[in-house]
Amino acid sequence: MPDSVYKVIELVGTSVESWEKAATNAVAMASKSLRDLRIAEIVQLDMQIENGKVVAYRAKVKVSFKYQGKE
């Protein structure tokens, strides 16, 4: 097995339903443009509040993928 290098980026997913859905949205969007996604780590969870009510959930997610440098 050859050595590998992975790149890590940070994304923020949002959802009006839940933190789980917010994190899933971030990974789903990343998978549209990145190949070989490997790990997603939830870094931070927060909520957007308006007039005393939660209107959105946000999940800050670190996503790693196999780095394919220019050859």
DSSP file (Angstrom, degrees, kcal/mol; ACC not computed):
  #  RESIDUE AA STRUCTURE BP1 BP2  ACC     N-H-->O    O-->H-N    N-H-->O    O-->H-N    TCO  KAPPA ALPHA  PHI   PSI    X-CA   Y-CA   Z-CA
    1    1 A M              0   0    0      0, 0.0     3,-0.1     0, 0.0     2,-0.0   0.000 360.0 360.0 360.0 122.1    0.0    0.0    0.0
    2    2 A P        -     0   0    0      0, 0.0     2,-0.0     0, 0.0     0, 0.0  -0.307 360.0 -94.0 -72.0 157.8    1.6    3.3   -1.1
    3    3 A D        -     0   0    0      1,-0.0     2,-0.3    -2,-0.0     0, 0.0  -0.358  45.1-156.3 -65.9 151.4    1.8    6.3    1.3
    4    4 A S        -     0   0    0     -3,-0.1     2,-0.4    -2,-0.0    -1,-0.0  -0.908  12.0-149.3-131.0 158.1   -1.0    8.8    1.1
    5    5 A V        -     0   0    0     62,-0.4    62,-3.2    -2,-0.3     2,-0.4  -0.985  13.9-159.8-126.0 138.7   -1.6   12.4    1.9
    6    6 A Y  E     -A   66   0A   0     -2,-0.4     2,-0.4    60,-0.3    60,-0.2  -0.936   6.3-146.9-121.7 143.6   -4.9   13.9    2.9
    7    7 A K  E     -A   65   0A   0     58,-2.7    58,-2.1    -2,-0.4     2,-0.4  -0.838  11.5-151.6-105.4 145.1   -6.2   17.4    2.8
    8    8 A V  E     +A   64   0A   0     -2,-0.4     2,-0.3    56,-0.2    56,-0.2  -0.971  14.9 178.5-120.4 129.7   -8.5   18.8    5.5
    9    9 A I  E     -A   63   0A   0     54,-2.5    54,-2.7    -2,-0.4     2,-0.5  -0.883  22.4-130.6-123.9 160.0  -11.0   21.6    4.8
   10   10 A E  E     +A   62   0A   0     -2,-0.3     2,-0.3    52,-0.2    52,-0.2  -0.943  27.3 176.3-115.7 131.8  -13.6   23.2    7.1
   11   11 A L  E     -A   61   0A   0     50,-3.1    50,-3.1    -2,-0.5     2,-0.5  -0.872  23.1-141.0-127.5 158.9  -17.2   23.7    6.0
   12   12 A V  E     -A   60   0A   0     -2,-0.3     2,-0.3    48,-0.2    48,-0.2  -0.974  19.0-167.7-123.3 117.1  -20.4   25.0    7.7
   13   13 A G  E     -A   59   0A   0     46,-2.5    46,-2.4    -2,-0.5     2,-0.3  -0.754   5.4-158.9 -99.5 150.4  -23.6   23.1    6.9
   14   14 A T  E     +A   58   0A   0     -2,-0.3     2,-0.3    44,-0.2    44,-0.2  -0.912  14.6 167.9-128.5 156.4  -27.0   24.5    7.8
   15   15 A S  E     -A   57   0A   0     42,-1.9    42,-3.7    -2,-0.3     7,-0.1  -0.966  35.2-144.1-160.3 148.4  -30.5   23.0    8.3
   16   16 A V  S    S+     0   0    0     -2,-0.3     3,-0.1    40,-0.2    42,-0.1   0.501 101.6  51.9 -88.6  -5.7  -33.8   24.1    9.7
   17   17 A E  S    S-     0   0    0      1,-0.3     2,-0.3    40,-0.1    -1,-0.1   0.896 115.0 -34.9 -96.5 -51.3  -34.3   20.6   11.0
   18   18 A S     >  -     0   0    0     39,-0.1     4,-1.7     1,-0.1    -1,-0.3  -0.986  47.7-102.0-167.0 166.4  -31.3   19.5   13.1
   19   19 A W  H  > S+     0   0    0     -2,-0.3     4,-2.6     2,-0.2     5,-0.2   0.875 119.7  56.8 -66.8 -38.0  -27.6   19.5   13.6
   20   20 A E  H  > S+     0   0    0      1,-0.2     4,-2.4     2,-0.2    -1,-0.2   0.922 108.5  45.7 -60.0 -44.3  -27.3   16.0   12.1
   21   21 A K  H  > S+     0   0    0      2,-0.2     4,-2.5     1,-0.2    -1,-0.2   0.872 110.5  54.5 -66.8 -37.1  -29.0   17.3    8.9
   22   22 A A  H  X S+     0   0    0     -4,-1.7     4,-1.7     2,-0.2    -2,-0.2   0.928 111.0  44.6 -61.7 -45.3  -26.7   20.3    8.9
   23   23 A A  H  X S+     0   0    0     -4,-2.6     4,-2.1     1,-0.2    -2,-0.2   0.905 112.5  52.1 -65.7 -41.4  -23.6   18.2    9.0
   24   24 A T  H  X S+     0   0    0     -4,-2.4     4,-2.7    -5,-0.2    -2,-0.2   0.889 106.9  53.6 -62.1 -39.7  -25.0   15.8    6.4
   25   25 A N  H  X S+     0   0    0     -4,-2.5     4,-2.3     2,-0.2    -1,-0.2   0.894 107.3  51.2 -61.9 -40.7  -25.7   18.8    4.1
   26   26 A A  H  X S+     0   0    0     -4,-1.7     4,-2.2     2,-0.2    -2,-0.2   0.929 113.5  43.8 -62.7 -45.7  -22.1   19.9    4.4
   27   27 A V  H  X S+     0   0    0     -4,-2.1     4,-2.3     2,-0.2    -2,-0.2   0.901 112.1  53.2 -67.7 -40.7  -20.7   16.4    3.5
   28   28 A A  H  X S+     0   0    0     -4,-2.7     4,-0.5     1,-0.2    -1,-0.2   0.911 111.1  46.2 -61.4 -42.4  -23.2   16.0    0.7
   29   29 A M  H >X S+     0   0    0     -4,-2.3     3,-1.1     1,-0.2     4,-0.5   0.919 111.9  50.9 -67.2 -42.6  -22.2   19.3   -0.9
   30   30 A A  H >X S+     0   0    0     -4,-2.2     4,-2.0     1,-0.3     3,-1.3   0.878 103.0  60.4 -61.4 -37.3  -18.5   18.5   -0.5
   31   31 A S  H 3< S+     0   0    0     -4,-2.3    -1,-0.3     1,-0.3    -2,-0.2   0.672  93.4  66.7 -68.1 -15.1  -19.0   15.1   -2.2
   32   32 A K  H << S+     0   0    0     -3,-1.1    -1,-0.3    -4,-0.5    -2,-0.2   0.769 118.8  18.7 -74.7 -24.8  -20.2   16.9   -5.3
   33   33 A S  H << S+     0   0    0     -3,-1.3     2,-0.4    -4,-0.5    -2,-0.2   0.520 115.9  68.5-123.7  -8.9  -16.8   18.4   -6.0
   34   34 A L     <  -     0   0    0     -4,-2.0     3,-0.3    -5,-0.1     2,-0.3  -0.903  64.5-147.1-116.1 143.2  -14.3   16.3   -4.0
   35   35 A R  S    S+     0   0    0     -2,-0.4    31,-0.3     1,-0.2    -3,-0.1  -0.742  72.6  19.9-105.0 156.0  -13.2   12.8   -4.5
   36   36 A D  S    S-     0   0    0     -2,-0.3    30,-1.4     1,-0.2    -1,-0.2   0.883  71.5-169.5  58.6  45.4  -12.2   10.2   -2.0
   37   37 A L  E     +B   65   0A   0     -3,-0.3    28,-0.3    28,-0.2    -1,-0.2  -0.443  11.2 171.9 -60.9 139.1  -13.8   11.8    1.1
   38   38 A R  E     +     0   0A   0     26,-3.3     2,-0.4     1,-0.4    27,-0.2   0.775  49.9  13.3-118.7 -53.9  -12.6    9.9    4.1
   39   39 A I  E     -B   64   0A   0     25,-0.8    25,-2.7     2,-0.0     2,-0.4  -0.976  48.4-163.8-135.6 141.8  -13.5   11.4    7.5
   40   40 A A  E     -B   63   0A   0     -2,-0.4     2,-0.5    23,-0.2    23,-0.2  -0.996  12.4-168.7-124.7 127.1  -15.9   14.1    8.7
   41   41 A E  E     -B   62   0A   0     21,-2.9    21,-2.9    -2,-0.4     2,-0.6  -0.963  20.3-133.3-118.7 125.8  -15.4   15.6   12.1
   42   42 A I  E     +B   61   0A   0     -2,-0.5    19,-0.2    19,-0.2     3,-0.1  -0.677  29.0 173.0 -77.1 120.2  -17.9   17.8   13.9
   43   43 A V  E     +     0   0A   0     17,-3.1     2,-0.3    -2,-0.6    -1,-0.2   0.817  60.8   0.5 -97.5 -39.1  -16.0   20.7   15.2
   44   44 A Q  E     -B   60   0A   0     16,-1.3    16,-3.0     2,-0.0     2,-0.4  -0.994  54.2-157.2-155.2 143.8  -18.7   23.0   16.5
   45   45 A L  E     +B   59   0A   0     -2,-0.3     2,-0.3    14,-0.2    14,-0.2  -0.981  24.3 155.7-121.7 136.9  -22.5   23.1   16.7
   46   46 A D  E     -B   58   0A   0     12,-2.3    12,-3.1    -2,-0.4     2,-0.3  -0.945  27.4-132.4-149.8 174.6  -24.6   26.3   17.0
   47   47 A M  E     -B   57   0A   0     -2,-0.3     2,-0.5    10,-0.2    10,-0.2  -0.955  13.1-131.0-131.4 148.1  -28.0   27.7   16.3
   48   48 A Q  E     -B   56   0A   0      8,-2.9     7,-2.9    -2,-0.3     8,-1.2  -0.871  29.2-162.1 -96.1 130.8  -29.4   30.8   14.7
   49   49 A I  E     +B   54   0A   0     -2,-0.5     2,-0.4     5,-0.2     5,-0.2  -0.942  13.9 178.8-120.4 134.5  -32.0   32.4   16.9
   50   50 A E  E >  S-B   53   0A   0      3,-2.7     3,-1.9    -2,-0.4    -2,-0.0  -0.996  74.6 -10.1-134.0 129.8  -34.7   35.0   15.8
   51   51 A N  T 3  S-     0   0    0     -2,-0.4    -1,-0.1     1,-0.3     3,-0.1   0.857 129.6 -54.4  52.3  39.7  -37.2   36.4   18.2
   52   52 A G  T 3  S+     0   0    0      1,-0.2     2,-0.4     0, 0.0    -1,-0.3   0.543 118.0 105.5  77.3   7.0  -36.3   33.9   20.9
   53   53 A K  E <  S- B   0  50A   0     -3,-1.9    -3,-2.7     0, 0.0     2,-0.4  -0.937  75.2-113.4-123.3 144.6  -36.8   30.9   18.6
   54   54 A V  E     + B   0  49A   0     -2,-0.4    -5,-0.2    -5,-0.2     3,-0.1  -0.600  36.2 169.1 -72.3 125.3  -34.4   28.6   16.9
   55   55 A V  E     +     0   0A   0     -7,-2.9     2,-0.3    -2,-0.4    -6,-0.2   0.564  62.3  13.6-113.5 -15.4  -34.6   29.1   13.1
   56   56 A A  E     - B   0  48A   0     -8,-1.2    -8,-2.9   -39,-0.1     2,-0.4  -0.980  58.4-141.1-160.6 148.5  -31.6   27.1   11.9
   57   57 A Y  E     -AB  15  47A   0    -42,-3.7   -42,-1.9    -2,-0.3     2,-0.4  -0.895  20.2-162.5-108.5 140.6  -29.0   24.7   13.1
   58   58 A R  E     -AB  14  46A   0    -12,-3.1   -12,-2.3    -2,-0.4     2,-0.5  -0.980   6.5-168.5-127.6 139.1  -25.3   25.0   12.0
   59   59 A A  E     -AB  13  45A   0    -46,-2.4   -46,-2.5    -2,-0.4     2,-0.6  -0.981  12.9-149.8-127.5 120.0  -22.6   22.4   12.1
   60   60 A K  E     -AB  12  44A   0    -16,-3.0   -17,-3.1    -2,-0.5   -16,-1.3  -0.802  27.4-172.9 -86.4 123.9  -18.9   23.3   11.5
   61   61 A V  E     -AB  11  42A   0    -50,-3.1   -50,-3.1    -2,-0.6     2,-0.6  -0.964  23.5-148.9-127.4 131.5  -17.4   20.2    9.9
   62   62 A K  E     -AB  10  41A   0    -21,-2.9   -21,-2.9    -2,-0.4     2,-0.4  -0.894  22.6-168.0 -95.5 125.9  -13.8   19.3    9.1
   63   63 A V  E     -AB   9  40A   0    -54,-2.7   -54,-2.5    -2,-0.6     2,-0.4  -0.946   4.6-158.9-117.7 133.1  -13.7   17.0    6.0
   64   64 A S  E     +AB   8  39A   0    -25,-2.7   -26,-3.3    -2,-0.4   -25,-0.8  -0.887  13.3 173.6-112.6 146.2  -10.7   15.1    4.9
   65   65 A F  E     -AB   7  37A   0    -58,-2.1   -58,-2.7    -2,-0.4     2,-0.2  -0.978  42.3 -86.1-145.4 156.2  -10.1   13.7    1.4
   66   66 A K  E     -A    6   0A   0    -30,-1.4     2,-0.5    -2,-0.3   -60,-0.3  -0.450  45.3-127.9 -66.8 127.9   -7.2   12.1   -0.4
   67   67 A Y        -     0   0    0    -62,-3.2     2,-0.6    -2,-0.2   -62,-0.4  -0.666  21.2-169.7 -83.5 124.5   -4.9   14.7   -1.9
   68   68 A Q        -     0   0    0     -2,-0.5     3,-0.1     3,-0.0    -1,-0.1  -0.773  15.2-166.8-114.0  82.8   -4.2   14.2   -5.6
   69   69 A G        -     0   0    0     -2,-0.6     2,-0.2     1,-0.2     0, 0.0  -0.100  36.3 -78.0 -65.1 167.6   -1.4   16.6   -6.4
   70   70 A K              0   0    0      1,-0.1    -1,-0.2     0, 0.0     0, 0.0  -0.468 360.0 360.0 -67.5 135.2   -0.4   17.5   -9.9
   71   71 A E              0   0    0     -2,-0.2    -1,-0.1    -3,-0.1    -2,-0.1   0.416 360.0 360.0-105.6 360.0    1.8   14.8  -11.4
